[in-house]
Amino acid sequence: MDNSKGATTAFATFSPYTDRRWRWYSWASLVGAWTQTKTARGPEFLHTAQFLRLTPAHLERIGIKHKALSSGGLIFLSAYNGDPEVYFRGFSDELFVAMDAVWRACRDWEAAKPFEKLDTFIRRYRRPVGSFFNAYPDTAKRIRSMLVLRRQIDKLTALASTAAATPNQTALVDARFAVALERVVHTHWSNIRATREDL
């Protein structure tokens, strides 16, 4: 059974690398991914995502020896809200390029798109999560919404402080405050999505 706490479910895969050369390719892909974190942080379905590369030396230290793991393996840890198929389809639809770059180093990987290929890979290499701590028993979407609201309130506070410190520019600061306040209201009480400016 899935290990769920609050509104969040833990998820993990452990997939062997094809060979040592591909293990280094996977490392390079993950390092390169740090330059694309904006894309990876965007989807609201994504709660957390962590990668762990295990070399043969790592596996030997913990007493795991198997021919299939002679080149090491890649562990992916995540957590999601709601229906698992919706979560996995989100990866397939929105992050398939990055997924192909990282997981093509692993055995049996074909592609993240179409979804059926990703689903087959997940079913083969998914692993049960024995323990799972969730400090935020809520959906990722609501958590992100609260973070955006906090940052927007900080901006409003800064504008108010600026107005007090620069009385000769009160009209200009007041106009900026009005625009920022309207943005907060529309972001949280209408259908307007938060933008990078809000973050």
TITI-320202 format. One record per residue: residue in one letter; x, y negated, z negated of N, C-alpha, C in turn. Coordinates in steps of 0.02 Angstrom, whole numbers, padded with zeros to 5 digits, always signed. Layout:
BEGIN
AXYZXYZXYZ
...
//
This chain:
BEGIN
M+00042+00060+00000+00000+00000+00000+00044-00062+00000
D+00018-00116+00028+00053-00180+00029+00057-00207-00042
N+00112-00240-00058+00121-00270-00123+00098-00342-00119
S+00040-00356-00147+00010-00423-00144+00004-00454-00212
K+00018-00519-00216+00010-00558-00277-00026-00622-00259
G-00081-00635-00293-00120-00694-00276-00146-00689-00205
A-00133-00739-00165-00156-00740-00096-00101-00720-00047
T-00045-00693-00073+00014-00681-00032+00035-00607-00034
T+00056-00581+00024+00078-00512+00031+00151-00509+00051
A+00190-00466+00018+00260-00458+00034+00268-00413+00095
F+00321-00426+00134+00333-00388+00195+00408-00379+00205
A+00429-00320+00228+00500-00307+00240+00509-00257+00297
T+00562-00268+00336+00585-00218+00384+00659-00207+00374
F+00681-00146+00389+00752-00129+00387+00768-00090+00450
S+00804-00122+00496+00816-00092+00562+00890-00085+00575
P+00913-00025+00597+00985-00014+00609+01010-00052+00671
Y+01072-00076+00667+01103-00106+00725+01122-00052+00776
T+01120-00071+00840+01138-00024+00893+01211-00004+00889
D+01256-00053+00881+01327-00041+00870+01358-00102+00837
R+01422-00099+00823+01455-00153+00787+01456-00218+00827
R+01465-00212+00893+01466-00273+00934+01400-00310+00928
W+01345-00273+00929+01279-00305+00924+01268-00333+00854
R+01300-00304+00804+01294-00332+00737+01323-00402+00735
W+01379-00413+00769+01410-00479+00772+01367-00526+00813
Y+01335-00500+00865+01289-00541+00905+01231-00565+00861
S+01205-00520+00819+01150-00538+00774+01172-00593+00726
W+01233-00587+00700+01260-00638+00655+01262-00705+00690
A+01287-00706+00751+01292-00768+00789+01222-00798+00802
S+01173-00756+00816+01105-00779+00827+01075-00810+00765
L+01089-00780+00707+01063-00806+00645+01096-00872+00626
V+01162-00878+00639+01197-00941+00626+01169-00995+00672
G+01158-00978+00735+01130-01026+00782+01060-01047+00764
A+01024-01003+00730+00954-01018+00711+00950-01076+00662
W+01004-01088+00624+01003-01144+00576+00993-01210+00612
T+01013-01213+00675+01004-01275+00713+00933-01282+00740
Q+00892-01229+00731+00824-01229+00757+00773-01221+00701
T+00792-01243+00641+00747-01232+00584+00682-01271+00591
K+00683-01326+00629+00621-01365+00638+00567-01321+00670
T+00586-01283+00721+00539-01238+00755+00516-01184+00708
A+00562-01155+00670+00545-01100+00626+00501-01121+00568
R+00508-01184+00545+00468-01207+00489+00398-01229+00509
G+00387-01236+00573+00324-01264+00597+00261-01224+00584
P+00261-01159+00601+00197-01121+00596+00170-01118+00526
E+00106-01132+00519+00074-01132+00453+00064-01061+00425
F+00069-01010+00468+00060-00942+00444+00121-00917+00406
L+00179-00950+00415+00241-00926+00387+00250-00951+00316
H+00258-00905+00268+00266-00923+00198+00340-00927+00181
T+00375-00871+00188+00448-00870+00178+00478-00822+00229
A+00542-00829+00243+00577-00783+00287+00651-00782+00268
Q+00678-00723+00255+00747-00715+00237+00777-00656+00275
F+00841-00663+00293+00876-00610+00329+00936-00588+00288
L+00951-00523+00292+01010-00496+00258+01043-00445+00305
R+01105-00459+00324+01143-00413+00367+01183-00366+00322
L+01173-00301+00331+01209-00251+00292+01261-00217+00337
T+01324-00222+00318+01377-00188+00354+01384-00117+00328
P+01420-00074+00364+01432-00006+00338+01464-00007+00268
A+01509-00056+00256+01540-00061+00189+01489-00076+00135
H+01441-00120+00150+01387-00134+00102+01348-00070+00086
L+01330-00034+00138+01291+00027+00129+01329+00080+00090
E+01394+00084+00104+01435+00134+00068+01439+00118-00006
R+01443+00053-00022+01448+00033-00092+01385+00052-00131
I+01328+00053-00098+01266+00071-00134+01247+00144-00122
G+01294+00182-00094+01284+00255-00088+01241+00278-00031
I+01234+00237+00022+01193+00257+00079+01240+00275+00138
K+01237+00338+00159+01276+00360+00216+01230+00397+00263
H+01224+00372+00324+01182+00405+00374+01208+00386+00443
K+01209+00434+00487+01235+00422+00555+01199+00364+00589
A+01133+00359+00578+01094+00307+00610+01114+00237+00586
L+01147+00234+00528+01166+00169+00499+01241+00158+00502
S+01275+00192+00549+01348+00187+00553+01372+00117+00573
S+01327+00077+00601+01345+00008+00620+01312-00044+00574
G+01279-00021+00522+01244-00066+00477+01172-00078+00499
G+01140-00126+00466+01070-00140+00483+01049-00209+00462
L+00990-00228+00483+00963-00295+00469+00900-00289+00426
I+00900-00322+00370+00841-00325+00327+00807-00392+00338
F+00741-00390+00347+00701-00451+00353+00650-00450+00297
L+00649-00502+00257+00601-00508+00201+00557-00568+00213
S+00492-00559+00203+00446-00614+00214+00385-00605+00169
A+00340-00653+00174+00276-00649+00139+00225-00687+00180
Y+00164-00663+00180+00113-00694+00222+00047-00697+00186
N+00002-00738+00213-00066-00744+00187-00115-00713+00235
G-00168-00685+00210-00223-00662+00252-00209-00596+00288
D-00235-00591+00350-00232-00530+00388-00162-00519+00418
P-00133-00459+00410-00065-00448+00435-00060-00454+00511
E-00111-00432+00548-00106-00437+00621-00104-00509+00644
V-00142-00553+00610-00140-00624+00627-00070-00652+00615
Y-00039-00631+00560+00028-00653+00543+00078-00630+00596
F+00076-00567+00614+00125-00540+00662+00112-00569+00732
R+00050-00579+00750+00036-00610+00815+00061-00682+00817
G+00062-00715+00760+00091-00782+00758+00164-00782+00777
F+00201-00733+00753+00271-00725+00773+00277-00711+00848
S+00235-00665+00871+00238-00644+00941+00221-00702+00988
D+00173-00743+00968+00150-00798+01012+00196-00859+01008
E+00224-00874+00948+00258-00938+00939+00333-00934+00930
L+00358-00877+00906+00430-00871+00890+00464-00814+00927
F+00435-00792+00983+00461-00733+01017+00532-00742+01044
V+00550-00802+01065+00618-00813+01092+00670-00803+01037
A+00659-00833+00979+00705-00826+00923+00707-00754+00899
M+00650-00721+00897+00648-00651+00875+00688-00606+00922
D+00680-00616+00987+00718-00576+01035+00793-00586+01025
A+00813-00647+01012+00884-00662+01003+00913-00625+00943
V+00875-00621+00888+00900-00589+00827+00894-00513+00829
W+00836-00488+00850+00823-00416+00844+00846-00374+00904
R+00866-00406+00958+00889-00365+01015+00952-00326+00996
A+00984-00345+00941+01042-00309+00917+01023-00244+00881
C+00958-00235+00868+00935-00177+00829+00908-00121+00873
R+00915-00061+00849+00892-00002+00884+00816-00004+00896
D+00796+00017+00954+00725+00023+00974+00690-00044+00985
W+00727-00099+00982+00694-00164+00995+00684-00172+01070
E+00623-00190+01090+00608-00204+01160+00595-00279+01170
A+00545-00305+01135+00530-00376+01140+00477-00393+01088
A+00473-00458+01071+00422-00481+01025+00356-00495+01061
K+00360-00500+01127+00302-00513+01168+00304-00469+01229
P+00251-00432+01245+00184-00434+01215+00182-00406+01144
F+00129-00423+01109+00122-00406+01039+00127-00331+01026
E+00104-00290+01073+00104-00218+01062+00174-00191+01051
K+00223-00220+01085+00293-00198+01075+00318-00216+01006
L+00301-00276+00984+00320-00296+00916+00286-00252+00865
D+00223-00238+00874+00185-00197+00828+00216-00127+00822
T+00237-00098+00878+00269-00032+00877+00333-00033+00836
F+00373-00085+00846+00436-00092+00809+00423-00100+00734
I+00374-00141+00717+00358-00153+00646+00335-00088+00613
R+00293-00050+00647+00268+00013+00617+00325+00062+00606
R+00376+00060+00649+00431+00107+00643+00480+00087+00587
Y+00491+00022+00578+00543+00000+00532+00519-00039+00471
R+00455-00044+00463+00429-00077+00403+00444-00034+00342
R+00459-00067+00286+00475-00032+00224+00432-00059+00168
P+00413-00015+00120+00374-00039+00063+00415-00086+00019
V+00382-00134-00011+00415-00181-00056+00398-00161-00128
G+00450-00139-00165+00438-00113-00231+00422-00166-00283
S+00451-00225-00277+00438-00279-00324+00431-00344-00285
F+00389-00389-00311+00374-00450-00275+00351-00503-00324
F+00387-00560-00327+00368-00616-00370+00342-00672-00326
N+00283-00696-00341+00253-00751-00304+00239-00808-00353
A+00279-00862-00347+00270-00919-00392+00213-00964-00371
Y+00186-00954-00310+00134-00997-00283+00075-00955-00261
P+00030-00939-00305-00026-00896-00288-00079-00932-00246
D-00058-00955-00188-00103-00992-00144-00081-00979-00072
T-00119-01005-00024-00100-00995+00046-00044-01043+00066
A-00005-01022+00115+00050-01064+00139+00023-01130+00166
K-00035-01129+00198-00063-01190+00226-00077-01241+00171
R-00106-01219+00116-00122-01266+00062-00059-01291+00027
I-00009-01247+00020+00054-01268-00011+00087-01322+00031
R+00089-01310+00098+00118-01360+00143+00079-01426+00139
S+00013-01421+00134-00028-01481+00131-00012-01522+00068
M-00002-01488+00012+00015-01524-00050+00085-01556-00046
L+00132-01522-00013+00199-01551-00004+00196-01614+00039
V+00156-01611+00092+00148-01669+00135+00117-01727+00096
L+00065-01712+00057+00032-01764+00017+00081-01796-00032
R+00122-01755-00064+00171-01782-00112+00219-01830-00077
R+00244-01810-00018+00291-01853+00018+00258-01918+00042
Q+00195-01912+00062+00160-01972+00084+00147-02020+00026
I+00132-01993-00033+00122-02036-00092+00188-02070-00110
D+00244-02034-00104+00310-02064-00117+00322-02123-00069
K+00303-02115-00006+00312-02170+00043+00268-02230+00025
L+00206-02216+00004+00162-02271-00016+00190-02308-00077
T+00217-02270-00124+00247-02300-00184+00306-02345-00165
A+00347-02319-00118+00405-02359-00096+00383-02423-00062
L+00330-02420-00022+00305-02480+00011+00277-02530-00040
A+00244-02504-00090+00217-02549-00143+00274-02583-00180
S+00328-02546-00194+00386-02575-00228+00420-02628-00184
T+00422-02615-00119+00452-02663-00072+00412-02728-00072
A+00346-02722-00074+00303-02781-00073+00315-02824-00135
A+00325-02791-00193+00337-02828-00254+00405-02862-00254
A+00453-02830-00220+00522-02855-00220+00534-02909-00167
T+00490-02912-00116+00499-02960-00061+00435-03000-00050
P+00419-03047-00094+00356-03084-00089+00351-03125-00024
N+00408-03142+00007+00404-03180+00069+00385-03138+00129
Q+00383-03072+00120+00363-03027+00174+00300-02987+00156
T+00261-03014+00112+00203-02978+00086+00155-02957+00141
A+00140-03001+00188+00092-02985+00241+00116-02926+00283
L+00180-02926+00300+00207-02872+00342+00206-02805+00305
V+00226-02806+00241+00227-02745+00201+00156-02720+00189
D+00110-02767+00177+00040-02748+00166+00012-02713+00229
A+00030-02738+00287+00007-02707+00349+00035-02637+00357
R+00099-02628+00340+00129-02561+00343+00096-02514+00293
F+00081-02540+00233+00049-02500+00181-00020-02477+00205
A-00057-02522+00236-00124-02506+00260-00121-02450+00313
V-00073-02455+00358-00065-02403+00410-00047-02336+00378
A+00001-02337+00330+00022-02276+00296-00035-02245+00256
L-00074-02286+00222-00130-02261+00182-00183-02229+00228
E-00197-02261+00284-00245-02233+00332-00221-02165+00357
R-00155-02159+00369-00127-02096+00392-00137-02041+00339
V-00127-02058+00276-00137-02009+00222-00210-01985+00221
V-00256-02033+00224-00327-02016+00222-00346-01971+00281
H-00324-01989+00340-00342-01950+00399-00309-01881+00399
T-00249-01877+00373-00214-01812+00372-00248-01763+00325
H-00273-01787+00268-00299-01742+00217-00375-01737+00215
W-00410-01782+00249-00483-01778+00246-00514-01779+00316
S-00474-01760+00365-00501-01753+00433-00463-01697+00468
N-00470-01692+00534-00439-01637+00571-00371-01655+00601
I-00343-01713+00583-00278-01732+00609-00224-01689+00576
R-00178-01661+00616-00124-01620+00590-00066-01665+00567
A-00031-01642+00515+00028-01679+00493+00082-01675+00546
T+00119-01730+00554+00173-01733+00603+00240-01733+00566
R+00295-01733+00605+00361-01736+00574+00369-01801+00534
E+00335-01854+00555+00338-01918+00520+00310-01910+00449
D+00257-01869+00442+00227-01859+00377+00272-01818+00331
L+00315-01776+00361+00359-01733+00321+00420-01771+00298
//
